[in-house]
Amino acid sequence: MENAKPKFGISDHSPIDVATALHSYSRDMRAYYEMEHGRLVGKLDEATDDSETAQIKKQLEVVNQKMAYFHVINNAASTVDIVMHTASMIKEFKE
């Protein structure tokens, strides 16, 4: 039985490129939701009735959850990106 080395399943991209792109994307998405959070907090200050306040608070819950998820993804992707850019890993993916 032969033990064949696996091939990366995304054509035209290296694993290093994918790790870097995921890291950048997750960082940018978290920043996006942080700005959205700020916008909603501003709307909350301007809300004129309880119904509007409740709706904005529901939107804030969703945004807070997405910020938390992208924070976790960003941390994980950052770690992967750092490891993938070590000399031994770069050598691994050039073989």
Secondary structure as GFF3:
##gff-version 3
##sequence-region A 1 95
A	DSSP	alpha_helix	15	46	.	.	.	ID=ss1
A	DSSP	alpha_helix	50	84	.	.	.	ID=ss2
A	DSSP	alpha_helix	87	94	.	.	.	ID=ss3
###
